[in-house]
Amino acid sequence: MEDARRNSELIYGINPIKTLLEQDVCPLQKVMVAAGRSGRTVEKLIAVARQKKIPVELLSRQALDALAGCSDHQGVIAFRKSFVYSDLGKVLKNRHSSIPYDLIIILDGIMDPQNLGSMIRSAHCLGANGIVIPTDRAAGVTPAVIKASAGSADQLPVVRITNISQMIDELKEKGFWVFGAEARGGSDLRELDFNCPVALVMGSEAKGLRPLVKKKCDFLVTIPMAGGFDSFNVSVAAGIIQYEIQCRRRIC
């Protein structure tokens, strides 16, 4: 098992593990459940794991806390094969047949795993092709991200690259229009035409879009606000903009 763990990642939470168990090719290697943990959902999860010949072990809640490094694992953790990042080719092929244009989400330096997981989940729910994240100075796909995404990180291609600017140039060559989210001063989200291949760039929590990345954008887009705050949380903003994009395309 020690050899397997070197090529594995620990994930936790009922929904992420349930989502992985539902896949045709399940990446789970072992499921561990807190002794005494009951409920129909957990019982079904155990039954499916055993049906797929995945070992199930009962451990004390304290042992699970120590393995997960936290206590919010909901009494279920698992070892899975290490997360595999995708590539742009797979993202471009992942457009839903009911959606007329591509939508790729580029995250320029998201640091908070909860924000990253939430944005992956929203992108999956709202029909994006995939997510692009940078290798450096940004959160990667970790167990916390997978849990925050409710397992969506295994449903939506995630690309990890070294240079966001080069990726934007490559997408422009493929016919994409690049929209950068800006807290203030951009074009009104409700007045833009998104009936084209769209790359939506979201900046970091603290500083927003970096200057070079901002210059690469064809349009800057701002969400109209009535409240006293100057901006939304970045994951909330990403969900609002993606929803409006699909509504403008008359998909919602």
C-alpha positions, 0 to 999 in steps of 0.5 A, a space after each residue: 500500500 505504501 507504493 500505491 500511496 506514493 502515486 496517489 492522492 487523498 480525497 475526502 467528502 461524500 460527494 467527491 467520492 460518490 462522483 468518482 465511484 459513478 465514473 466508468 473508469 473509477 480512479 479510486 484505490 481504497 475507501 475508508 469510512 469512520 466506524 459507526 458512520 451510518 446513513 443510506 448515502 454512505 451505505 450505498 457508497 460502500 456497496 458501490 465500492 465493493 461492487 467495483 472491487 475497491 477495498 473498503 476499510 473501517 477506521 476510527 474518526 480520529 484516524 481519518 482526521 489524521 489522514 485527511 489533516 482536517 475534520 470536515 471529511 464527513 466520515 469518508 476518505 479515499 485514496 485515488 490515482 493522482 489527478 491528471 491535468 488535461 491539455 488544450 486539445 481535449 478542452 477544445 473537443 469538450 464542447 457540449 453538442 447543445 452549446 453553439 460556441 466554445 467557452 474556456 475559463 482562464 484563471 489568472 492566479 487564483 490562490 484560494 482552493 475553495 475559490 478554485 473548486 467552486 469555479 470548477 464546479 460552476 464551469 462544469 454546471 454552466 457548460 464550459 469546455 474546461 479550465 486553464 490555470 497557471 503552474 506558478 503562484 496559483 492553487 493547483 487541483 488538490 484534495 481540498 479543491 476536489 471536495 470544493 468542486 463536489 467532484 466536478 474537477 474529475 468531470 471537467 478538463 483542467 489544463 495547467 500551463 506556465 504562461 497565460 499570455 501565450 495561451 491567450 495568443 494561441 486561443 486568439 489564433 483559433 478564433 477566440 475572443 478574450 473577455 477579461 473580468 474587471 471589477 470597475 470600468 469595463 463594459 456592462 456585462 448585459 450589453 456584450 455579444 457572446 455569440 462567438 468562441 469565448 475565453 473568459 479570464 478571471 484575475 486573482 482574489 487580491 489584485 485582479 488581472 495582471 497588466 500584461 494579461 489585461 492588455 491581451 483581452 479584447 474586452 473588459 467586462 464588469 458586472 453592474 452592482 447596486 450594493 455598497 461593496 466594490 466587487 463580488 467574490 471572484 468565484 461568485 463573479 465567475 458564475 454570474 458572468 458564465 450564466 449571462 454568457 449562456 443566457 445571451 446565447 439563449 441556452 439558459 
